[in-house]
Amino acid sequence: MNSNVPTSNTQNSSATSSAAGGANSASGASPTFSPLYQQIKALITQSLQSGEWKPGELIPSEIELASRFKVSQGTVRKAIDELSAENLVVRRQGKGTFVATHHEARAQFRFLRLVPDEGKPHYPENKIVEVKRLRAPADVARALDIKSGDSVVFIRRVQYFSGIPTILDDLWLPGIIFKGLTAERLNEYKGPMYGLFETEFGTHMIRASEEIRAVCADEVVAELLLVQVGAPLLKVERVSYTYGDKPVELRRGLYLTSQHHYKNELS
C-alpha cells in the first residue's frame, strides 16, 4: 500500500498540503470535508483551465500525477475516472489519458442531440446567415453573466441535413472572449464550431443546460427553414459553460422534427 495514502483527516492535511490548498481555491471546500480524490480532481481541472495541458494533448500518467501531488495512484485514478465521466479527459487504451477536444468525432455529437429517424447520425452542413456585434439585451446578459449592454457577438445560422434546412440557430457569445470572430472566419472553417472556439479563442465547452418547448414557425423562421408559417418546431434554449462553470454561449435553436427526433440519454 502506498505510504502516501492518508488514513485520517489529519494525515490528509499533512500528506497533501499543497494539493489541499489548490483544491480549496478551485472548489471552495475545506479539506476536512472534501474527499482527497476530489481535491486532486480540482487540481487537475485547474491545470486544464490554465492551459498547462491543451485540448488533445496527453496528460501525465497516473504514476507521475501521484508523485506530483504526493498521493496514491488509486486516488489519482479515481479523480481521473470522474474527469473522464464528465468528458474533460479521454482515456485511450495503451496510449494514456488525453485532454478532451471538440475535434474528436465522438465529441461533435455531445451537444447535438437531433438524430435522424432512419440511418446513422451525421454532422450537418452550416450556412451562416448573419454575424454582428451588438450590445447585450438584458435577458442575454443574464444568461451569460455579463452586464446589460456589454458587447456580444450574435450569430444566426441554418444547419442542413442531406440538403434540407433543419435547424435555425441564434447564438450570443461574450464579445470580450470572441474578438475577431467574423462571418468570413466561420465560413472558412470546415470543422465543428466548438472546435473553432477551442482552437482560436481558447474556449472549451464543458457542459450545457437546456430548456425545450414546442413552438410554431413565424414568417422569418418559415422562410429560412422552408416550412409553412405555423409549422410545429422544437425550440431548444441552451447555455453552454466552460471551466469554472462560466457561461460562454447562449443558443436558441429551432428544430424541424419531421424527419428527426431529439434524443438524450439519462444516467
For each residue, the residues with C-beta under 8 A, 3 or more apart:
1: 5 72
2: 5 66 71 72 73 74
3:
4: 15 66 70 71 72
5: 1 2 15 71 72 74 75
6: 9 11 12 14 15 16 36 71
7: 11
8: 11 12
9: 6 12 13 31 32
10: 13 14
11: 6 7 8 14 15
12: 6 8 9 15 16 20 31 36
13: 9 10 16 17 20 31 32
14: 6 10 11 17
15: 4 5 6 11 12 70 71
16: 6 12 13 19 20 31 36 39 40 69 70 71
17: 13 14 20 21
18: 21 22 69 70
19: 16 22 23 36 39 40 43 69 70 71
20: 12 13 16 17 23 24 31 39
21: 17 18 24 25
22: 18 19 25 26 39 42 43 46
23: 19 20 26 27 29 31 34 38 39 40 42 43
24: 20 21 27 28 29 30 31
25: 21 22 28 46
26: 22 23 42 43 45 46
27: 23 24 34 38 39 42
28: 24 25
29: 23 24 33 34 38
30: 24 33 34
31: 9 12 13 16 20 23 24 34 36 39
32: 9 13
33: 29 30
34: 23 27 29 30 31 38 39
35: 38 39
36: 6 12 16 19 31 39 40 71 75
37: 40 41 75 76 78 79 82
38: 23 27 29 34 35 41 42 79
39: 16 19 20 22 23 27 31 34 35 36 42 43
40: 16 19 23 36 37 43 44 65 69 71 75 76 79
41: 37 38 44 45 79 80 82 83
42: 22 23 26 27 38 39 45 46
43: 19 22 23 26 39 40 46 47 69
44: 40 41 47 48 59 65 79 80 83
45: 26 41 42 48 49 83 88 243
46: 22 25 26 42 43 49 50
47: 43 44 50 52 53 59
48: 44 45 51 52 53 88 89 99 243
49: 45 46 243 244
50: 46 47
51: 48 54 202
52: 47 48
53: 47 48 57 58 59 99
54: 51 57 99
55: 99 100 101 102 103 198 199 204
56: 98 99 101 103
57: 53 54 98 99
58: 53 95 96 97 98
59: 44 47 53 65 89 96 97 98 99
60: 64 65 68
61: 64 65 96 97
62: 65 66 73 76 77 80
63: 66 67 73
64: 60 61 67 68
65: 40 44 59 60 61 62 68 69 76
66: 2 4 62 63 69 70 71 72 73 75 76
67: 63 64 70
68: 60 64 65
69: 16 18 19 40 43 65 66 76
70: 4 15 16 18 19 66 67
71: 2 4 5 6 15 16 19 36 40 66 75 76
72: 1 2 4 5 66 75 76
73: 2 62 63 66 76 77
74: 2 5 77 78
75: 5 36 37 40 66 71 72 78 79
76: 37 40 62 65 66 69 71 72 73 79 80
77: 62 73 74 80 81
78: 37 74 75 81 82
79: 37 38 40 41 44 75 76 82 83
80: 41 44 62 76 77 83 84 89 91 97
81: 77 78 84 85
82: 37 41 78 79 85 86
83: 41 44 45 79 80 86 88 89
84: 80 81 87 88 89 90 91 97
85: 81 82
86: 82 83 206 207
87: 84 90 100 107 110 206
88: 45 48 83 84 99 100 206
89: 48 59 80 83 84 97 98 99 100
90: 84 87 97 98 99 100 104
91: 80 84 96 97 98
92: 95 96 97 98
93:
94:
95: 58 92 98
96: 58 59 61 91 92
97: 58 59 61 80 84 89 90 91 92
98: 56 57 58 59 89 90 91 92 95 101
99: 48 53 54 55 56 57 59 88 89 90
100: 55 87 88 89 90 104 107 204
101: 55 56 98 104 107 195 198 204
102: 55 107 108 192 194 195 197 198 204 205
103: 55 56 107 191 192 195 198 199
104: 90 100 101 107 108
105: 108
106: 109 110
107: 87 100 101 102 103 104 110 194
108: 102 104 105 112 123 192 194 195
109: 106 112 121 123
110: 87 106 107
111: 194 205 208 238 240
112: 108 109 121 123 124
113: 262 263 264
114: 166 167 255 257 260 261 262 263
115: 121 260 261 262 263
116: 119 120 121 122 161 259 260
117: 259 260 261
118: 259
119: 116 122
120: 116
121: 109 112 115 116
122: 116 119 161
123: 108 109 112 192
124: 112 159 160 161 166 167
125: 159 160 161 163
126: 157 158 159 160 186 193
127: 157 158 159 160
128: 131 155 156 157 183 186 187
129: 156 157 158 224
130: 154 155 156 183
131: 128 153 154 155 156 181 182 183 186
132: 153 154
133: 151 152 153 154 175
134: 151 152 154
135: 148 149 150 151 152
136: 140 141 144 146 147 148 149 150 151 152 172
137: 140 141 148
138: 141 142 148
139: 142 143
140: 136 137 143 144 152 172 250
141: 136 137 138 144 145 146 147 148 149 150
142: 138 139 145
143: 139 140 172 239 247 250
144: 136 140 141 152 172 174 239 247 248 249 250
145: 141 142 246 247
146: 136 141 150 152 174
147: 136 141 150
148: 135 136 137 138 141
149: 135 136 141
150: 135 136 141 146 147 174 175 176
151: 133 134 135 136 174 175 176
152: 133 134 135 136 140 144 146 172 173 174 175
153: 131 132 133 171 172 173 174 175 178 181
154: 130 131 132 133 134 170 171 172
155: 128 130 131 169 170 171 172 173 186
156: 128 129 130 131 168 169 170 171
157: 126 127 128 129 168 169 171 186
158: 126 127 129 165 167 168 169 224 225
159: 124 125 126 127 165 166 167 168 169
160: 124 125 126 127 163 164 165 166
161: 116 122 124 125 164 166 259 260
162:
163: 125 160
164: 160 161 226 256 259
165: 158 159 160 168 224 225 226 256
166: 114 124 159 160 161 225 255 256 259 260
167: 114 124 158 159 253 254 255 256
168: 156 157 158 159 165 221 224 225 253 254
169: 155 156 157 158 159 251 252 253
170: 154 155 156 251 252 253
171: 153 154 155 156 157 249 250 251 252
172: 136 140 143 144 152 153 154 155 249 250 251
173: 152 153 155 177 178 181 248 249
174: 144 146 150 151 152 153 177 178 248
175: 133 150 151 152 153 178 179
176: 150 151 179
177: 173 174 201 203 248
178: 153 173 174 175 181 197 201 203
179: 175 176
180: 185
181: 131 153 173 178 185 186 201
182: 131 185 186
183: 128 130 131 186 187
184: 187 188
185: 180 181 182 188 189 196 200
186: 126 128 131 155 157 181 182 183 189 193 196
187: 128 183 184
188: 184 185
189: 185 186 193 195 196
190:
191: 103 195 196
192: 102 103 108 123 195 196
193: 126 186 189 196 197
194: 102 107 108 111 197 198 205
195: 101 102 103 108 189 191 192 198 199
196: 185 186 189 191 192 193 199 200 201
197: 102 178 193 194 200 201 203 204 205 249
198: 55 101 102 103 194 195 201 202 203 204 205
199: 55 103 195 196
200: 185 196 197
201: 177 178 181 196 197 198
202: 51 198
203: 177 178 197 198 242 248
204: 55 100 101 102 197 198 242 243
205: 102 111 194 197 198 208 240 241 242 248 249
206: 86 87 88 241 242 243
207: 86 240 241
208: 111 205 238 239 240 241
209: 238 239 241
210: 236 237 238
211: 236 237 238
212: 234 235 236 237 262
213: 234 235
214: 232 233 234 235
215: 232 233 234 235 254
216: 229 230 231 232 233
217: 221 222 225 227 228 229 230 231 232 233 254
218: 221 222 229
219: 222 223 229
220: 223 224
221: 168 217 218 224 225 227 233 254
222: 217 218 219 225 226 227 228 229 230 231
223: 219 220 226
224: 129 158 165 168 220 221
225: 158 165 166 168 217 221 222 231 233 254 256
226: 164 165 222 223
227: 217 221 222 231 233 256
228: 217 222 231
229: 216 217 218 219 222
230: 216 217 222
231: 216 217 222 225 227 228 256
232: 214 215 216 217 257
233: 214 215 216 217 221 225 227 254 255 256 257
234: 212 213 214 215 254 255 257 262
235: 212 213 214 215 252 253 254 255
236: 210 211 212 251 252 253 254 255 262
237: 210 211 212 250 251 252 253
238: 111 208 209 210 211 249 250 251 252 253
239: 143 144 208 209 247 249 250 251
240: 111 205 207 208 247 248 249 251
241: 205 206 207 208 209 245 246 247 248
242: 203 204 205 206 246 248
243: 45 48 49 204 206 246
244: 49
245: 241
246: 145 241 242 243
247: 143 144 145 239 240 241 250
248: 144 173 174 177 203 205 240 241 242
249: 144 171 172 173 197 205 238 239 240
250: 140 143 144 171 172 237 238 239 247
251: 169 170 171 172 236 237 238 239 240
252: 169 170 171 235 236 237 238
253: 167 168 169 170 235 236 237 238
254: 167 168 215 217 221 225 233 234 235 236
255: 114 166 167 233 234 235 236 260 262
256: 164 165 166 167 225 227 231 233 259 260
257: 114 232 233 234 260 261 262
258:
259: 116 117 118 161 164 166 256
260: 114 115 116 117 161 166 255 256 257
261: 114 115 117 257
262: 113 114 115 212 234 236 255 257
263: 113 114 115
264: 113
265:
266:
267:
